[in-house]
Amino acid sequence: MTYQKGAAVRLSDLGEVVDSVQDLRNAGLYDGKPSVLLIISKQPGANVIETVDRVKGLLAELRASVPSAVKITIASDQTATIRSSLREVERTLMISVGLVILVVFLFLRNVRSMLIPCVAVPVSLIGTFGVMYLFHYSLDNLSLMALTVATGFVVDDAIVVLENISRHIEKGMQPFQAALLGAREVGFTVLSMSLSLIAVFIPILLMGGVIGRIFREFAVTLSAAVLVSLVVSLTMTPMMCARLLKPGDDLKRGWFYRTGEHFFTGLLSRYERSLGWALRHGPFMMLLLLATVCLNVYLYVVIPKGFFPQQDTGRLTGSIQADQNISFQAMQQKLINIMNVVRQDPAVASVAGFTGGGQTNSGFMFVSLKSLSERKDSADRVMARLRPKLAREPGARLFLQPIQDIRVGGRSSGAMYQYTLQAEDLTELRTWEKKIRDALSQLPQLVDVNTDEQDRGLQTAVAIDRDAASRMGVTMVLIDATLNDSFGQRQVSTIYNPLNQYRVVMEVAPQYWQSPEALRDLYTSVPSSAQFPGGAQVPLLAFASYGLNNTPLQVNHQGQFAASTISFNLPPGISLSEATKAISDTMNRIGVPSSIRSSFQGTARTFQASLQSQPWLILAALLTIYIVLGILYESYVHPLTIISTLPSAGVGAILALILSRTEFSIMALIGVILLIGIVKKNAIMMIDFALDAERKQGKNPREAIYEACLIRFRPIMMTTMAALLGAIPLMLSTGDGAELRRPLGISIVGGLIMSQMLTLYTTPVVYLYLDRFRLWCLSTRGRKGRIHTLVMEETGGIQR
C-alpha cells in the first residue's frame, strides 16, 4: 500500500481499533462467567440492613436501564446472616421470657402471681428500648443478646418484692398492708442488688480500645434494663400485688399446689439440716472456700483462651497466591480452575473472583455458602474439605478464611491472624522470614501458613548503552516513551459524550507483548535532525540489550522498617492462645537473632492485649462492687461477705467451658463479669435480713443468719432459676450467630449452678467469721483506747 504525500492515514491502516476495557490485565468472574464485580460498602454509622434494602430497591431500575443480555445479580449479601441471626436472638429472647415467667409460677403456684412478672418483664424491656432510642442504639446482635440476658435480671427485683409480699399474705395479712410492708422491708435489698449489678458494668463502660467500643452498647443496654426494672419493682410490682393477690386463693386447694408445696417443703427441710451441719463445721467450709479461690486461679491459667468465637456467617473470602513469575494469562486460567473446584462443593451457593491490577500473581474470591438449614457442614469443615482438592492445582494456592462480623485490624492478608517480622537489613529479613515460615508450617496448631513476601518476581531488564544511543540521536525520554507506548497501556486521549467518557488506550497488538522477544522487533522513531534530516527508525537492540532476572514484586514496611507478615489460620479445636504460645516457642527454638523483631498484628495483637487486661478488668469489677456495697452498708466487712460468693461462680463458669470444649473468649469473659453481678444477690438477700434481725429483734449473729438463710431460701432459688433459665436458651442456641451467644450462656449457666451449690453454705459461715473479726477489731480498738486513757491519767493529762 502506498500513500501520496500529505494523504490522510487512518488508525485502522496502522493497527486495530476495538471497543474494550481500559485495562486488559483485569478479569472478573461470577460462577464461571465473565463479570464486573461491584463491591459496595456502607458509610460509617449507617445501618447495614437499611442500606442493603435501599440498594435492592434500586436493582429493578438498574436492570431496566441495561441491555437484556446483561444480568445484575447479588453475588454476596452480608445482611442475610445478620437477619437470620437477629431472628434467632429474638426467638431466644421470647423463650427466655417464657421460662422466667414459668419459674415464678412453679414457685408460687399462683396464676395471679404469675401475671405480675408477665407485666414487669415487658415493661422493663420497653423502657430499655426507650433508653436505647435516646442513645441512638439499634437492635443488633449485641444489644439483643443484652436484652436476652436482661430477662433474668429485670425479673429478679420483681421476684424479691413479689415473694416477700406473698409471704406476708400467706400469713394472713391483707394484700394492701402486705404490699406496703413487703416493699418497705426489701426496698434497700432491691436497691443494693441493682446498684451493685450496675457497678459491674462500670469497668466495661470505661474500657478503651476496640473491645471497649464494641461492648459499651452491651453494658449500657443492660444497665438501663436494670435501672428500669428497679423502678418497676418498687412501684408497679407492689401496686399489682395489692390489687391482684388475694388471701386463700382457690388454687391452693388443688393438687398442683399441694404437690408443689410438698416438694418445696421437703427441699427446704433438707437445706435446713445441711445448713446446720455447715455452720457446725465452719473451718471446713472456710477451707473449701479457700480451695475454690485457688482452683479459680488454676483453671484460668490452664483453660485455652481465644478472642471472639469464630462465626459461621455463610461467607468465605479467599486469597490466591501464584508463582511470582506467572503471567496474567496464566493467572487468569488459574483463577478459573480454582473457582471451578470451589463451585463443585455441595455447600457452596455461588463464587465470585477477580485478578489483575497492580499484582498479576494474586487473585481474590468471595464464596457464598448455602444457609445452615440447607448444608450439613460448618464453614470450617467446608474449608478443610476444600484444602486437599485445591492443593492439586500446580503453581497456585487458595487460602480461605471465614468472614467475621467482628474483626480487628485493617491489614489485608491471606488468613485471619498475622505475625509480622521486622529488621533493618532487608537481606537478613528475607533470609529469616523463609526459615521462620518453614518452621511455622510444621506446627500442628497452624494451617494455611502464608506470607506477603514477594521477592522472587521475574522481570525483563533493558540495559541502555547511553553512548551508542547518543551517537544515534536517541534520548532517554524517547526510549521511555517508546517502551511506554508499546507495553504500558498508555492513555493518549479521552473522548467525551453527554453521558459518558471513553479513554483511548494505545499499545502494541497483543501478540507482540506476550514475550520479551518482542523487544527484538521494536524500533525507536528518531525525529528529524542534522544527523537524520528525514528522521530514522533505530532498532532498540542497536543500543540496548535485555535479560531476565529476579526482582521483588513489593517491599512491605511497618513504620520505618521493612516488614514481612506471616498469616495463618487455626485448625478446628485449637485456640488462639495455644497457637500464639506455639509460635513463641518456635521462635525461641530456632534461635532467631535479636535483630529480627517480631510481633502479632491485627486480631492476634488485640487478643494479646485483651489477655493481659482480663485479670485487671475482673479486679476492677470486684473493686467497684466493694466500693458501692461499702457505701450502701457503711461497712468494710459486709461487702467482703458478699464478694466471697464470687469464686464459686468463676469455678463453675470455667469448668462448664472446659467440659463443653469451649475456649475462654471475650464473650465468656463478659459472662463471668455478669456472674459477678448475679451471684452476689444471694448474699445480699441473706445479709440484709440477718442485719435487720440483729438490730430489731436482738438476735445473735448465728441465729440471725440461720433464720435469714431459711426465709430467703425461696427468693434466692427463684432469682437464680430465673437467671439460669434466661441463659439456657443462649447456651443451647443454634443457627446463625450462635457462636457468639453460646459461650456467654455456658459461662452464666455453669457459674450459677456451682455458686448456688456452694454459696448457700459458705456465705453464712463467712458472715459469722467476719462478724467475729469485726468484734475482735472493735475490742482491740477499745482496749487500746482504755490503755491510752490510763496512761494519760497517770501522767496527769486527764482529770476525773
HELIX and SHEET records of a PDB file:
HELIX    1   1 LEU A   11  LEU A   14  1                                   4    
HELIX    2   2 VAL A   48  ALA A   64  1                                  17    
HELIX    3   3 THR A   79  LEU A  108  1                                  30    
HELIX    4   4 VAL A  111  LEU A  134  1                                  24    
HELIX    5   5 ASN A  141  GLU A  170  1                                  30    
HELIX    6   6 PRO A  175  LEU A  205  1                                  31    
HELIX    7   7 GLY A  209  LEU A  244  1                                  36    
HELIX    8   8 ASP A  250  ARG A  253  5                                   4    
HELIX    9   9 TRP A  255  ARG A  280  1                                  26    
HELIX   10  10 GLY A  282  VAL A  302  1                                  21    
HELIX   11  11 PHE A  328  ARG A  343  1                                  16    
HELIX   12  12 ALA A  379  LEU A  390  1                                  12    
HELIX   13  13 LEU A  426  SER A  441  1                                  16    
HELIX   14  14 ARG A  466  ARG A  471  1                                   6    
HELIX   15  15 MET A  476  PHE A  487  1                                  12    
HELIX   16  16 PRO A  510  TYR A  512  5                                   3    
HELIX   17  17 PRO A  516  ASP A  521  5                                   6    
HELIX   18  18 LEU A  540  ALA A  542  5                                   3    
HELIX   19  19 LEU A  576  ARG A  589  1                                  14    
HELIX   20  20 GLY A  602  TYR A  633  1                                  32    
HELIX   21  21 HIS A  638  ILE A  643  1                                   6    
HELIX   22  22 LEU A  646  LEU A  659  1                                  14    
HELIX   23  23 ILE A  666  GLN A  697  1                                  32    
HELIX   24  24 PRO A  701  ILE A  711  1                                  11    
HELIX   25  25 PHE A  713  MET A  731  1                                  19    
HELIX   26  26 ALA A  738  GLU A  794  1                                  57    
SHEET    1   A 6 LYS A  33  PRO A  34  0                                        
SHEET    2   A 6 ASN A  26  TYR A  30 -1                                        
SHEET    3   A 6 VAL A 348  GLY A 356 -1                                        
SHEET    4   A 6 GLN A 359  LEU A 369 -1                                        
SHEET    5   A 6 ARG A 315  ALA A 322 -1                                        
SHEET    6   A 6 ALA A 396  PRO A 402 -1                                        
SHEET    1   B 4 VAL A 447  THR A 451  0                                        
SHEET    2   B 4 PHE A 561  ASN A 569 -1                                        
SHEET    3   B 4 TYR A 417  ALA A 423 -1                                        
SHEET    4   B 4 ARG A 597  GLN A 601 -1                                        
SHEET    1   C 3 VAL A 447  THR A 451  0                                        
SHEET    2   C 3 PHE A 561  ASN A 569 -1                                        
SHEET    3   C 3 HIS A 557  GLN A 558 -1                                        
SHEET    1   D 2 GLY A 457  ILE A 464  0                                        
SHEET    2   D 2 ALA A 544  THR A 551 -1                                        
SHEET    1   E 2 ARG A 490  TYR A 496  0                                        
SHEET    2   E 2 GLN A 501  MET A 506 -1                                        
SHEET    1   F 2 TYR A 523  VAL A 526  0                                        
SHEET    2   F 2 ALA A 536  PRO A 539 -1                                        
END                                                                             
